[in-house]
Structure formats: structure tokens, C-alpha cells
């Protein structure tokens, strides 16, 4: 007999007291009664109760649908099994690209999905069936739009409260983050000093290179209370520290209002931490030696093989200092590249003192980033409109279904990519004016970290050519500057004089060879 597995999901915990669970359970039993050649495997049941498919909570850690997919991959569930769901919106209410990715992940493992509300069956062959594919896309889009509409209704309620806030200052809700308290007038919040002190400490330690684990450990050792409104304090964890670092409410943002809360920290410090997230920084405690901070981390490439150049220090002196440091191709360290190392101090002197200040100026003067953000927003609007038009054609049966399905899928993938690019472009735009190369001190850990952030805000990559003793610098705005000498005999050459021309007349030129 063919094995069957059931999956039940609803979004709100309030639905646990309603009819949703009973309705889905009954539909499963009715299907089994009419298919005696199938048997329900009761040793494994999958229920996401109170988990949203619109936000993808059921696919995150602890989600039952995620557990089902893992069980299939590990062979705990046979590949020819059947998964019973009330409808496709139980599986996903996310955008089409994400919904398609989820259903594809299930079907490609050989699992058959049966939707009980309409009796449809989807299997691996459905992925190549234009009618089945169109049907899935339309249903997924409809489910996603329903969730969007529901979300919009809730937003309108909050919008009304926000309008009232704008009219007379009445706060939208008395709820607030743990570092704040609502004042008796109902129109203002006050910062809790000892929590604000903890927040600044956490941000400063993260910027100094301290790991999330080390930050949480030290806070617990010192019995620093967590920042929470809950009665029971369970202590600091790396996850709790990470979540705090991500909260925009720290800079006052809430309910679509930029200054709803009094800021607990400066925007500059908040965005600086966001820039270093995901770049490998903070995985382990770093040395307090300034030379341990690589201000060019991750952006230096070898012209010979394309690999990344890494910082390498010579052995410490008895005083604990590094007498000399190098930038060396990773493949050379592995014996796969003939390029040789560059003197890091020489490179930093040339870049920081003579090259980067002018390039940062050019980057700030260029309107490329504003254009980039504007263009991305326009592209997103155009793609969303195009997708809706394609779905409308599919629903009316106009056009080739295979072609329409492929175009919808491709446009959805491009849309998600554009949204990701927009978030990054806006973050870089916000950071760029906050970090001045010439204001940073290379002799301190904090100064070198500030330099690292400033450089990453306008430099995409630097390509090092050992044999020519030249570098090419590519900026995030698309401009490229090649032929910049880093030879020792040219260390006193005043590069800034070369760039004076650029300040006056080359702002619109994308590629310049010096």
C-alpha cells in the first residue's frame, strides 16, 4: 500500500479555537476512506499550528513543512509517498517565485501532492505540464494576493492610528520596546538609561569585532539584565544579541514613522553594524592589535587567477606588535598561483592618503547611486505590472501557456533579485555620507573598522597586478580606474594631482586609465 502523510497548517493561534484544524483533519480522513489502497503513516505527522505561510514561518527552523522536506531528503519518507494538504495555500502563500520553489522542492523528490479542496493531484510530471503549471501559478498568485489584501486591511487600521498620531500625537499603541516606557501623557516615550547603556555596549563590541557568543557570554557573567518586557529574564543568547542589532526601532523607526520612538542609538552606528553583518566579521574574538583589522577585507582580487587577496602578518615581536604585513593571493598560499605578495603598509599609504579620498569625493558627487535606486524602483514597478498582465492572459486562456508560465516564473525571479539589489543600494546610500576616509585613524582598532566601512561604502573591488605593479579600482557606481601604480619607487607620487582632472571633467566617464 502506498504511504500517505498529512500536513495541517493555519496562521494564527486563535484559529486553534476555531474550525480550521477540525476541517482539515476531516478532509484527510474522507480522502483516506475513498482511497483504501493508501495508508496514513501515523508515526510521522506534520502540523504547523499558528505559523504563517505568507511570511514563510513554516519553512524556518522548527517548522513542520521544513521537517517534512528534511525527512524526505534523509529517506525517512519514501519518494513515492503522497502528501495530503487542504489546498496549495497550506503549502505557501508567499510570492510565486518562493511558492514555486517550495512546491518544486517537494515534487522533485518524487512526492505526490493532493489538494483536498479541489481533488487535484500534482507530481513530478506536473512540472513539465503547462496546464498544471499555469493552474499552480494562478492558485499561488491568488493565495498570495489574498494574504496581501488581508495584510493591507490590517495596515489600513494601523494607518488610521498613524494619522491620529500625526494629528494629535497620540501613540499608536502603548506597546514599546524594552528599552522604552510610555509616559503618562500617552503621547511620548522615555528611554530607560541602563538599557540604553547596554545597547551602546553591544553595538560598540560588535563593531570592535567581538562575536555574538562572546558578547552574550560577558553580559551574562556580569549579570546584565536582558532588554525585555517579560517578567522572566532567561539571560542573553547569541540569537538575542543578533536580533537586537537588527531592530530599526533602535533608531526610532516604527509603524512606518521614522521618528516614532526616541532613538536609543545613532543612525551611523546602526547602519555601520548592518554593513558588517554576513561578512564573516565577529565569528571569533579578534586581536586588539589594530594591524589585525584588514581594512580591505573581501574586496582585493588577484589579476593573475581571480582569487581573493588575504591579509597575512609576520610573527609578533616580543612587544606583541606585527612588524610587517602583507596582502597575499589565497591561491598562492595553496601553491596554485605565481603572483607574489604586496606590502600592506605601502598599499594602505597609497590608497588612504592619495587615492581613496578623491574617489570617495567622486562617488559622493556622482548621482549614480540616486539613479540606481530610482531605476531599481521603476524596474520593480514595471515587473510587478508585467506579472499581473501575464497572469491575466493565462486566466483568460490567451497566448501559449508554456510561454506564459515560463515568463511569469522568470519575471518573479528577476523581481526578487531587483528587490534584493534595492535593499542593498539603499543601505549603501545611507552609509556613504557617514564615513569620511580622511577622518579615520589607522592606528586604532576603531579607526580601522571605520575605514573598512567607509571603503566598502563606495568600492566594489580592487584588482592587484603584481607583474605590472598596478591596481584597478572598481566602484559600486560602475566607474573603473586602472593603471594606478603601487610600485615602491612611485610611493611618493602625488596621485591626487591626477585625480584633480577627474573632479572637474570626468564625472560622466565610466572607465579611466591613468
Buried (B, 14 or more C-beta within 10 A) or exposed (E): EEBBBBBBBBBEEEBEEEEBBEBBBEBBEEBBEEBEEBEBBEEBEBBBBBBBBBBBBBBEEEBBBBBBBEBBEEEEBEEEBBBBBBBBBBBBBBBBBBBBBBBBBBBEBBBBBBBBBEEBEBBBEBBEBBEBBBBBBBBBBBBBBEBBEEEEEEBEEBBEBBEEBEEEEEBBEEEBBBBBBBEEEEEEBEBBEEBBEBBBBBBBBBBBBBBBBBBBBBBEEEEBEBBBEEEEEEEBBBEBBBEBBEBEBBBBBBBEEEEBBEBBBBBBBBBBBBBBEEEEBBEEBBBEBBBBBBBBBBBBBBBBBEBBBBBBBEEEEEEEEBEEBBBBBBBBEEEEBEBEBBBBBBBBBBBBBBBBBBBBBBBBEBEBBEEBBEBBBEBBEEBBEBBEEBBEBBEEEEEEBBEBBBBBBEBBBBBBEBBEBBEEBBBBBBBBEBBBBEEBEBEEBBBBBBBBBBBBBBBBBBBBBBEBBBBBBBBBBEBBBBEBBBEEEEBEBEBEEBBEEBEEEBEEEEEBEB
